[in-house]
């Protein structure tokens, strides 16, 4: 019910700035929620949402404001578990992982110590 509420009340929180200035919008949070809900329940409605609302893009950031990389990595796991139709997520998930690995030739992300 909460996910349905979120889908039907889409919007940004830009009115809350300067405390919560979201630059990525809200779709990544809905994708993040749908992915975790699918993983927890295996209900097809969440996978349907993921596949219909997906934004296909490689990203090199995972943060409080940008969840696409997390979605892509989780869906990569599902791809390897045999779920069909997740190849694009797998490619983008692998791209993100390669951008984070320090020894990767595609390394782009510097992590803070600690």
Biotite code that builds the C-alpha atoms (Angstrom):
import biotite.structure as struc

atoms = struc.array([
    struc.Atom([0.000, 0.000, 0.000], chain_id="A", res_id=1, res_name="UNK", atom_name="CA", element="C"),
    struc.Atom([2.821, 2.391, 0.781], chain_id="A", res_id=2, res_name="UNK", atom_name="CA", element="C"),
    struc.Atom([4.438, 1.777, -2.614], chain_id="A", res_id=3, res_name="UNK", atom_name="CA", element="C"),
    struc.Atom([1.117, 2.425, -4.359], chain_id="A", res_id=4, res_name="UNK", atom_name="CA", element="C"),
    struc.Atom([0.788, 5.649, -2.372], chain_id="A", res_id=5, res_name="UNK", atom_name="CA", element="C"),
    struc.Atom([4.287, 6.739, -3.429], chain_id="A", res_id=6, res_name="UNK", atom_name="CA", element="C"),
    struc.Atom([3.566, 5.965, -7.093], chain_id="A", res_id=7, res_name="UNK", atom_name="CA", element="C"),
    struc.Atom([0.335, 7.944, -7.037], chain_id="A", res_id=8, res_name="UNK", atom_name="CA", element="C"),
    struc.Atom([1.844, 10.948, -5.223], chain_id="A", res_id=9, res_name="UNK", atom_name="CA", element="C"),
    struc.Atom([4.977, 11.518, -7.273], chain_id="A", res_id=10, res_name="UNK", atom_name="CA", element="C"),
    struc.Atom([6.843, 14.727, -6.792], chain_id="A", res_id=11, res_name="UNK", atom_name="CA", element="C"),
    struc.Atom([10.071, 16.246, -5.657], chain_id="A", res_id=12, res_name="UNK", atom_name="CA", element="C"),
    struc.Atom([10.977, 17.768, -2.343], chain_id="A", res_id=13, res_name="UNK", atom_name="CA", element="C"),
    struc.Atom([12.662, 20.780, -3.880], chain_id="A", res_id=14, res_name="UNK", atom_name="CA", element="C"),
    struc.Atom([10.422, 23.012, -1.806], chain_id="A", res_id=15, res_name="UNK", atom_name="CA", element="C"),
    struc.Atom([12.398, 21.803, 1.199], chain_id="A", res_id=16, res_name="UNK", atom_name="CA", element="C"),
    struc.Atom([15.676, 23.281, -0.048], chain_id="A", res_id=17, res_name="UNK", atom_name="CA", element="C"),
    struc.Atom([18.236, 24.131, 1.217], chain_id="A", res_id=18, res_name="UNK", atom_name="CA", element="C"),
    struc.Atom([17.958, 21.087, 3.490], chain_id="A", res_id=19, res_name="UNK", atom_name="CA", element="C"),
    struc.Atom([17.044, 18.394, 0.966], chain_id="A", res_id=20, res_name="UNK", atom_name="CA", element="C"),
    struc.Atom([17.886, 19.417, -2.560], chain_id="A", res_id=21, res_name="UNK", atom_name="CA", element="C"),
    struc.Atom([17.392, 16.347, -4.695], chain_id="A", res_id=22, res_name="UNK", atom_name="CA", element="C"),
    struc.Atom([19.004, 16.643, -8.096], chain_id="A", res_id=23, res_name="UNK", atom_name="CA", element="C"),
    struc.Atom([18.025, 13.194, -9.340], chain_id="A", res_id=24, res_name="UNK", atom_name="CA", element="C"),
    struc.Atom([14.287, 13.507, -8.742], chain_id="A", res_id=25, res_name="UNK", atom_name="CA", element="C"),
    struc.Atom([12.158, 10.728, -7.312], chain_id="A", res_id=26, res_name="UNK", atom_name="CA", element="C"),
    struc.Atom([12.190, 7.952, -9.922], chain_id="A", res_id=27, res_name="UNK", atom_name="CA", element="C"),
    struc.Atom([15.375, 6.397, -8.546], chain_id="A", res_id=28, res_name="UNK", atom_name="CA", element="C"),
    struc.Atom([13.823, 6.094, -5.079], chain_id="A", res_id=29, res_name="UNK", atom_name="CA", element="C"),
    struc.Atom([10.756, 4.383, -6.547], chain_id="A", res_id=30, res_name="UNK", atom_name="CA", element="C"),
    struc.Atom([12.997, 2.016, -8.509], chain_id="A", res_id=31, res_name="UNK", atom_name="CA", element="C"),
    struc.Atom([15.034, 1.347, -5.353], chain_id="A", res_id=32, res_name="UNK", atom_name="CA", element="C"),
    struc.Atom([11.852, 0.583, -3.415], chain_id="A", res_id=33, res_name="UNK", atom_name="CA", element="C"),
    struc.Atom([10.394, -1.622, -6.164], chain_id="A", res_id=34, res_name="UNK", atom_name="CA", element="C"),
    struc.Atom([13.642, -3.578, -6.422], chain_id="A", res_id=35, res_name="UNK", atom_name="CA", element="C"),
    struc.Atom([13.830, -4.299, -2.701], chain_id="A", res_id=36, res_name="UNK", atom_name="CA", element="C"),
    struc.Atom([10.116, -5.095, -2.558], chain_id="A", res_id=37, res_name="UNK", atom_name="CA", element="C"),
    struc.Atom([10.493, -7.524, -5.444], chain_id="A", res_id=38, res_name="UNK", atom_name="CA", element="C"),
    struc.Atom([13.485, -9.180, -3.809], chain_id="A", res_id=39, res_name="UNK", atom_name="CA", element="C"),
    struc.Atom([11.563, -9.539, -0.541], chain_id="A", res_id=40, res_name="UNK", atom_name="CA", element="C"),
    struc.Atom([8.193, -10.654, -1.919], chain_id="A", res_id=41, res_name="UNK", atom_name="CA", element="C"),
    struc.Atom([8.824, -11.914, -5.485], chain_id="A", res_id=42, res_name="UNK", atom_name="CA", element="C"),
    struc.Atom([5.530, -10.249, -6.452], chain_id="A", res_id=43, res_name="UNK", atom_name="CA", element="C"),
    struc.Atom([5.461, -9.684, -10.233], chain_id="A", res_id=44, res_name="UNK", atom_name="CA", element="C"),
    struc.Atom([3.886, -6.239, -9.848], chain_id="A", res_id=45, res_name="UNK", atom_name="CA", element="C"),
    struc.Atom([7.215, -4.864, -8.606], chain_id="A", res_id=46, res_name="UNK", atom_name="CA", element="C"),
    struc.Atom([9.214, -6.387, -11.450], chain_id="A", res_id=47, res_name="UNK", atom_name="CA", element="C"),
    struc.Atom([6.647, -5.027, -13.892], chain_id="A", res_id=48, res_name="UNK", atom_name="CA", element="C"),
    struc.Atom([7.162, -1.554, -12.429], chain_id="A", res_id=49, res_name="UNK", atom_name="CA", element="C"),
    struc.Atom([10.947, -1.918, -12.673], chain_id="A", res_id=50, res_name="UNK", atom_name="CA", element="C"),
    struc.Atom([10.828, -2.992, -16.302], chain_id="A", res_id=51, res_name="UNK", atom_name="CA", element="C"),
    struc.Atom([8.282, -0.349, -17.326], chain_id="A", res_id=52, res_name="UNK", atom_name="CA", element="C"),
    struc.Atom([9.799, 2.590, -15.458], chain_id="A", res_id=53, res_name="UNK", atom_name="CA", element="C"),
    struc.Atom([13.472, 1.787, -15.960], chain_id="A", res_id=54, res_name="UNK", atom_name="CA", element="C"),
    struc.Atom([15.862, 4.479, -17.022], chain_id="A", res_id=55, res_name="UNK", atom_name="CA", element="C"),
    struc.Atom([18.708, 2.934, -18.937], chain_id="A", res_id=56, res_name="UNK", atom_name="CA", element="C"),
    struc.Atom([21.904, 4.743, -18.059], chain_id="A", res_id=57, res_name="UNK", atom_name="CA", element="C"),
    struc.Atom([25.319, 3.965, -16.700], chain_id="A", res_id=58, res_name="UNK", atom_name="CA", element="C"),
    struc.Atom([26.025, 5.896, -13.539], chain_id="A", res_id=59, res_name="UNK", atom_name="CA", element="C"),
    struc.Atom([29.150, 6.149, -11.441], chain_id="A", res_id=60, res_name="UNK", atom_name="CA", element="C"),
    struc.Atom([27.562, 7.345, -8.228], chain_id="A", res_id=61, res_name="UNK", atom_name="CA", element="C"),
    struc.Atom([25.534, 5.732, -5.473], chain_id="A", res_id=62, res_name="UNK", atom_name="CA", element="C"),
    struc.Atom([24.388, 8.167, -2.836], chain_id="A", res_id=63, res_name="UNK", atom_name="CA", element="C"),
    struc.Atom([21.475, 9.391, -0.754], chain_id="A", res_id=64, res_name="UNK", atom_name="CA", element="C"),
    struc.Atom([20.311, 11.269, -3.845], chain_id="A", res_id=65, res_name="UNK", atom_name="CA", element="C"),
    struc.Atom([21.060, 8.777, -6.611], chain_id="A", res_id=66, res_name="UNK", atom_name="CA", element="C"),
    struc.Atom([20.018, 5.144, -6.222], chain_id="A", res_id=67, res_name="UNK", atom_name="CA", element="C"),
    struc.Atom([20.257, 3.863, -9.814], chain_id="A", res_id=68, res_name="UNK", atom_name="CA", element="C"),
    struc.Atom([23.615, 2.133, -9.280], chain_id="A", res_id=69, res_name="UNK", atom_name="CA", element="C"),
    struc.Atom([22.196, 0.243, -6.310], chain_id="A", res_id=70, res_name="UNK", atom_name="CA", element="C"),
    struc.Atom([19.177, -0.806, -8.354], chain_id="A", res_id=71, res_name="UNK", atom_name="CA", element="C"),
    struc.Atom([21.423, -1.976, -11.175], chain_id="A", res_id=72, res_name="UNK", atom_name="CA", element="C"),
    struc.Atom([23.659, -4.021, -8.870], chain_id="A", res_id=73, res_name="UNK", atom_name="CA", element="C"),
    struc.Atom([20.686, -5.682, -7.147], chain_id="A", res_id=74, res_name="UNK", atom_name="CA", element="C"),
    struc.Atom([19.070, -6.474, -10.499], chain_id="A", res_id=75, res_name="UNK", atom_name="CA", element="C"),
    struc.Atom([22.390, -7.868, -11.727], chain_id="A", res_id=76, res_name="UNK", atom_name="CA", element="C"),
    struc.Atom([22.183, -10.333, -8.860], chain_id="A", res_id=77, res_name="UNK", atom_name="CA", element="C"),
    struc.Atom([18.676, -11.319, -9.963], chain_id="A", res_id=78, res_name="UNK", atom_name="CA", element="C"),
    struc.Atom([19.934, -11.705, -13.538], chain_id="A", res_id=79, res_name="UNK", atom_name="CA", element="C"),
    struc.Atom([22.549, -14.190, -12.343], chain_id="A", res_id=80, res_name="UNK", atom_name="CA", element="C"),
    struc.Atom([19.846, -16.010, -10.390], chain_id="A", res_id=81, res_name="UNK", atom_name="CA", element="C"),
    struc.Atom([18.050, -16.639, -13.684], chain_id="A", res_id=82, res_name="UNK", atom_name="CA", element="C"),
    struc.Atom([15.580, -13.782, -14.015], chain_id="A", res_id=83, res_name="UNK", atom_name="CA", element="C"),
    struc.Atom([14.982, -12.861, -17.645], chain_id="A", res_id=84, res_name="UNK", atom_name="CA", element="C"),
    struc.Atom([14.899, -9.400, -19.168], chain_id="A", res_id=85, res_name="UNK", atom_name="CA", element="C"),
    struc.Atom([17.504, -7.826, -16.906], chain_id="A", res_id=86, res_name="UNK", atom_name="CA", element="C"),
    struc.Atom([20.461, -7.799, -19.297], chain_id="A", res_id=87, res_name="UNK", atom_name="CA", element="C"),
    struc.Atom([20.618, -3.998, -19.551], chain_id="A", res_id=88, res_name="UNK", atom_name="CA", element="C"),
    struc.Atom([20.662, -3.714, -15.765], chain_id="A", res_id=89, res_name="UNK", atom_name="CA", element="C"),
    struc.Atom([23.461, -6.287, -15.684], chain_id="A", res_id=90, res_name="UNK", atom_name="CA", element="C"),
    struc.Atom([25.561, -4.265, -18.127], chain_id="A", res_id=91, res_name="UNK", atom_name="CA", element="C"),
    struc.Atom([25.054, -1.067, -16.153], chain_id="A", res_id=92, res_name="UNK", atom_name="CA", element="C"),
    struc.Atom([25.597, -2.825, -12.828], chain_id="A", res_id=93, res_name="UNK", atom_name="CA", element="C"),
    struc.Atom([28.895, -4.236, -14.065], chain_id="A", res_id=94, res_name="UNK", atom_name="CA", element="C"),
    struc.Atom([29.888, -0.809, -15.345], chain_id="A", res_id=95, res_name="UNK", atom_name="CA", element="C"),
    struc.Atom([29.245, 0.702, -11.913], chain_id="A", res_id=96, res_name="UNK", atom_name="CA", element="C"),
    struc.Atom([31.229, -2.019, -10.135], chain_id="A", res_id=97, res_name="UNK", atom_name="CA", element="C"),
    struc.Atom([34.152, -1.500, -12.521], chain_id="A", res_id=98, res_name="UNK", atom_name="CA", element="C"),
    struc.Atom([34.056, 2.241, -11.848], chain_id="A", res_id=99, res_name="UNK", atom_name="CA", element="C"),
    struc.Atom([34.414, 1.600, -8.103], chain_id="A", res_id=100, res_name="UNK", atom_name="CA", element="C"),
    struc.Atom([37.113, -1.089, -8.070], chain_id="A", res_id=101, res_name="UNK", atom_name="CA", element="C"),
    struc.Atom([40.467, 0.617, -7.421], chain_id="A", res_id=102, res_name="UNK", atom_name="CA", element="C"),
    struc.Atom([42.472, -1.693, -9.698], chain_id="A", res_id=103, res_name="UNK", atom_name="CA", element="C"),
    struc.Atom([39.985, -1.588, -12.566], chain_id="A", res_id=104, res_name="UNK", atom_name="CA", element="C"),
    struc.Atom([41.065, 0.139, -15.788], chain_id="A", res_id=105, res_name="UNK", atom_name="CA", element="C"),
    struc.Atom([37.632, 1.825, -15.655], chain_id="A", res_id=106, res_name="UNK", atom_name="CA", element="C"),
    struc.Atom([38.079, 3.161, -12.106], chain_id="A", res_id=107, res_name="UNK", atom_name="CA", element="C"),
    struc.Atom([36.336, 6.532, -11.678], chain_id="A", res_id=108, res_name="UNK", atom_name="CA", element="C"),
    struc.Atom([35.290, 6.686, -8.045], chain_id="A", res_id=109, res_name="UNK", atom_name="CA", element="C"),
    struc.Atom([37.491, 7.799, -5.189], chain_id="A", res_id=110, res_name="UNK", atom_name="CA", element="C"),
    struc.Atom([36.268, 6.684, -1.797], chain_id="A", res_id=111, res_name="UNK", atom_name="CA", element="C"),
    struc.Atom([36.890, 8.537, 1.414], chain_id="A", res_id=112, res_name="UNK", atom_name="CA", element="C"),
    struc.Atom([39.118, 6.742, 3.927], chain_id="A", res_id=113, res_name="UNK", atom_name="CA", element="C"),
    struc.Atom([37.456, 4.847, 6.727], chain_id="A", res_id=114, res_name="UNK", atom_name="CA", element="C"),
])
